[in-house]
Amino acid sequence: MASSTDTNIPRSMQGITLVQVQDRVYRIPTASLQRGRQSSKAVSEIHDDETDTIYTEEIVTYYHPVNRTFHGILIALGRGGSTLKQLKIETGARIDICNGKDSVMIKGTQDKVDKAKEAIDRVIKKAYDTSRPTHFLSFPIISNVATRKLEEFQASILSSTFKCDGLDSSILVLPVNLHITLGVFKLLSQAEIEKAVRFLKQECPKVVEDILQKKRLTIRLRNLMSMQANPVKTNVLYIAAEDETDNNCLDALCAALINKMVEGGFLEKEDRPFKMHITLINTKYRSSQNGDQEEELERQPIDARPILKAYGDLDLGTVHIEKLHIMKMGHNGPGGTYISEGSIRL
């Protein structure tokens, strides 16, 4: 039976609700309006619930600068697997080496990326601190007279009539490689080499000019000495460099150039004082019976007393120093010579 309310509504309008929009009136089924209100309320409740409970952490990708020289350190196997594997476990980040580039890719949440960057830097710093120098700053000694006299000296001490325990030709410095070393570098990429050479050419000429004042740097190569206190266990035998420049500025020039390269971040300041010398014999170059170079820990010294007694006052003559070079470690040039990365004239 219909309600009294329904009996007052014309049959054509039963179940219809009038909805006014601006100045127009629309007839809408009442049931549709009710379902719409219920649906809107449900959606609103769902959205409110999602806002309160759902949280998404952003994943970031970061390319961390790592010289490709150290990529092998990250890949190297050790206890617990590769260093890279251990870093991934430790930090929870994805870490991939970028082959052919000086970087590694780190992917994860920001806190994991930051943790990975710090962990990688610790590994690289340790590897850098324990790596060997790659280059050295030097004054090459170029003189036909000095070369001839040195060759005569070397032939004499290598002759069958001269007795010196531990001496052989492999530990003699080639005459063409004579030099004064001012300091050593760790330049582990081409970019670092170019940066050091650029600094040398831009900053060091002014240092040279201020100290030499257009005078020629001249030294006398005279008197043999052992680097070790006991000549019986000599690993390095050298000839002294006597300054014969007009204003005796060799020591001051060396100190100023060393300080300038330290200032540029290429040399580390040594605790011990700089020792001027030109090496003639160095047992670290000794070759084993199979032709391989022996490890430094296995260096076999020589008894230098016979050499010092017979040739202690060796004089290779006066030499003019013409250039300052950044040289690559190792005898990799033609005929076992050093390779220069760059130089300036004095």
Secondary structure, 3 states (H helix, E strand, C coil): CCCHHHHCCCHHHCCEEEEEECCEEEEEEHHHHHHHHHHHHHHHHHHHHHHHHCCCCCCEEEEEECCHHHHHHHHCEECCEEHHHHHHHHHCCEEEECCCCCEEEEEECHHHHHHHHHHHHHHHHHHHHHCCCCEEEEEECCCHHHHHHHHHHHHHHHCCCCCCCCCCHHHECCHHHCEEEEEEECCCCHHHHHHHHHHHHHHHHHHHHHHHCCCCEEEEEEEEEECCCCHHHECEEEEEEEECCCCCCHHHHHHHHHHHHHHCCCCCCCCCCCCCCEEEEEHHHCECCCCCECCHHHCCCECCHHHHHHHCCCEEEEEEECEEEEEECCCCCHHHCCEEEEEEEC
